[in-house]
């Protein structure tokens, strides 16, 4: 495809990266990304995916904006409190880049809906805030054979991985069903960092540059601060992906 002069100017800094170029940008323009949740993680990931030129982004979130969201979910402002997140976030992402399409789905993601919602996408980006919905999304991605960028945060701690079984573990291979705190303490900077890293993983995969965190888990300890990357393996008895 041919890019306009405005587009070439807009993307010039990333086009000059080794292995990216116009061919990589064409892959981004053709890509379809499903953004599951537009809270703290999703706002950051979505903003950088839109700015980079991902051609189609589906924004899925059934929640409405609450005042307590505003310390970290920068796509919203005080005038949005009480309104649905998905159409607001989709409108703000679309306003960032006129060359892309952003679709809003103000729908619940659960074990009944997840598979249908993600169909037709090339990649799923996890911006969720609870384990049960993540497990439903994980199983849908396994069934549809769509890779997922996973991230989770609490206080100054963050986790990140690229999941694409059977080449990698799935979420249930390395995370148990222990219930997390209902309302984790969280400053805006933590999901901002991890959401940006999710966008980086997504862009690397879609463009075909660098190495994604396949079979590895990045752990950020922001209070110390420290970043660690550890290996993770498939669980042969995993109830979600053992049949692959």
C-alpha positions, 0 to 999 in steps of 0.5 A: 500500500502507498502511504501519504506524505503526512503518514510518512512524516508521522511514522518517520521515526519508527520507519527508520528502525532496522527491520521496520521500514514501509513493509513493517508499517504496511503490516501494522496498517493491515493488522487487527488488534483486540484490546480487552479492557480500557482501564489503566493498562488498556489506555496506555497500550491503546494509545501507543498502538493507535499512534504507531498506526495499527490499522484496526483496533477493537476496544472492548469494555462493558464498564463505565468511567468512575472517578477513582479511574482518573488517577491512571486511565488518561483517556478519560476526564472528569466530564466522562464519569458515569459514561461508558468507557468503550465509545469514549476510549475509541473516540479518543484513540481514533482522534489520535490517528485519522489513518486507523479504524477504532471500533467500540464494543461496550460488552462483557468478556466472559466464557460465553462471549470471549471466543466470538468477540476475538474472532477475526483479530490477529492479536489480543492485548490484555487490559483486564483487571480480574483473573476470571475474565483473563482465564476466559480470554486465555481459553478463547485465544487458545481455541481461536489460535490467536496470540495474547499479550498478557499484563497484570499490575498491583501497587508498584509491581507488574507482570508481562508475557507473550502467550501463544500456545502450543509454542509457549505456555498459556496463562493457566500454565503458570497462574493458579486460581488463587483469588487476588485482592478485590481492589489492589492499590495502584498508582497511575504510573504502574499500568502506564509502564506495563501498558506501554510494554504491552504495546511494545510486545504487540508492535514487535510481533505485528511488524516482525522485529525483535524478540517477544517474551515467548516462554518468559515472564517479565517481572517489574518491582518498581519500588526497588526498582528492578526488572527480572525476566524468568523462564516459564514452561508449559504445564502438560496437565494444564486444563486449558491447553493440554490438548494442543 
